[in-house]
Amino acid sequence: MSKYIEVLDYTQQHNVTLIAVSKTKPNEAILEKYNQGQRIFGENRVQELAAKHTALPKDIQWHLIGHLQSNKVKYIAPFVTLIHSVESLKLLKEINKQALKNNRVIDCLLQMHIAEEATKFGMSKANAEELLQSEMYSNFKNIRICGVMGMATFTSDEHQVRQEFKNLKGIFDALKSNYFGGLSHFKEISMGMSGDYKIAIEEGSTMVRVGSLIFGSRF
Ligand SMILES: *Cc1c(COP(=O)(O)O)cnc(C)c1O
């Protein structure tokens, strides 16, 4: 059985959405998974995402999972399905503006900083609360926050990874009860990659972002 089918079966058994992370991979590799039924792909660079969107079948749902600069939102706003990497009010303001221009509502996740490493992007829980309490946010009509995203520390210490996922689940639960009570669209916890998706699922992930395990390693 191919790795892809193995991961897909596992996620389906756990009611978790599989995002096939196709960054750096050629269109043919994406089409191969598409022909096996995969429709959700994740990319971390705006230009690459836009080029692949243009070239590949239009029923693919594209997720932006990497760092997003405000001045690049316009390139993906017409078609992106979910932006996982919102980490400031300023960025959200631009997404709202570009979504309005395209007459759409764009779904977003708040990227939380849960890893030990200082290099990983994301907000603290306090940052997220400040954003959600702001008057500016309350006036955004063209974005919808559907949950949180986080990346665990790159370590072989499973205990640490698990703790970081537990932390993200705790932040999700707190934000849900304090800011999204009764709003059924706030439901996603995007956590788990090739090396840790099973731990993430045990800790409550609803979306895993798996790349190298199903496409082979990136060089
Ligand atoms: C590259 C990437 C992934 C997938 O990583 P793999 O280890 O190849 O599964 C997941 N999430 C983000 C944000 C990424 O940049």
Ligand as a Chemical Component Dictionary entry (heavy atoms), coordinates in Angstrom:
data_LIG
# 
_chem_comp.id                   LIG 
_chem_comp.type                 NON-POLYMER 
_chem_comp.pdbx_formal_charge   0 
_chem_comp.three_letter_code    LIG 
# 
loop_
_chem_comp_atom.comp_id 
_chem_comp_atom.atom_id 
_chem_comp_atom.alt_atom_id 
_chem_comp_atom.type_symbol 
_chem_comp_atom.charge 
_chem_comp_atom.model_Cartn_x 
_chem_comp_atom.model_Cartn_y 
_chem_comp_atom.model_Cartn_z 
_chem_comp_atom.pdbx_ordinal 
LIG C1 C1 C 0 6.355 21.905 4.995 1  
LIG C2 C2 C 0 5.258 22.095 5.971 2  
LIG C3 C3 C 0 4.492 21.003 6.415 3  
LIG C4 C4 C 0 4.731 19.563 5.979 4  
LIG O1 O1 O 0 5.937 19.108 6.470 5  
LIG P1 P1 P 0 6.362 17.557 6.301 6  
LIG O2 O2 O 0 7.299 17.335 7.413 7  
LIG O3 O3 O 0 6.987 17.444 4.956 8  
LIG O4 O4 O 0 5.136 16.757 6.420 9  
LIG C5 C5 C 0 3.463 21.263 7.304 10 
LIG N1 N1 N 0 3.199 22.497 7.746 11 
LIG C6 C6 C 0 3.914 23.565 7.344 12 
LIG C7 C7 C 0 3.553 24.899 7.874 13 
LIG C8 C8 C 0 4.968 23.401 6.450 14 
LIG O5 O5 O 0 5.674 24.469 6.064 15 
# 
loop_
_chem_comp_bond.comp_id 
_chem_comp_bond.atom_id_1 
_chem_comp_bond.atom_id_2 
_chem_comp_bond.value_order 
_chem_comp_bond.pdbx_ordinal 
LIG C1 C2 SING 1  
LIG C2 C3 SING 2  
LIG C2 C8 DOUB 3  
LIG C3 C4 SING 4  
LIG C3 C5 DOUB 5  
LIG C4 O1 SING 6  
LIG O1 P1 SING 7  
LIG P1 O2 DOUB 8  
LIG P1 O3 SING 9  
LIG P1 O4 SING 10 
LIG C5 N1 SING 11 
LIG N1 C6 DOUB 12 
LIG C6 C7 SING 13 
LIG C6 C8 SING 14 
LIG C8 O5 SING 15 
# 
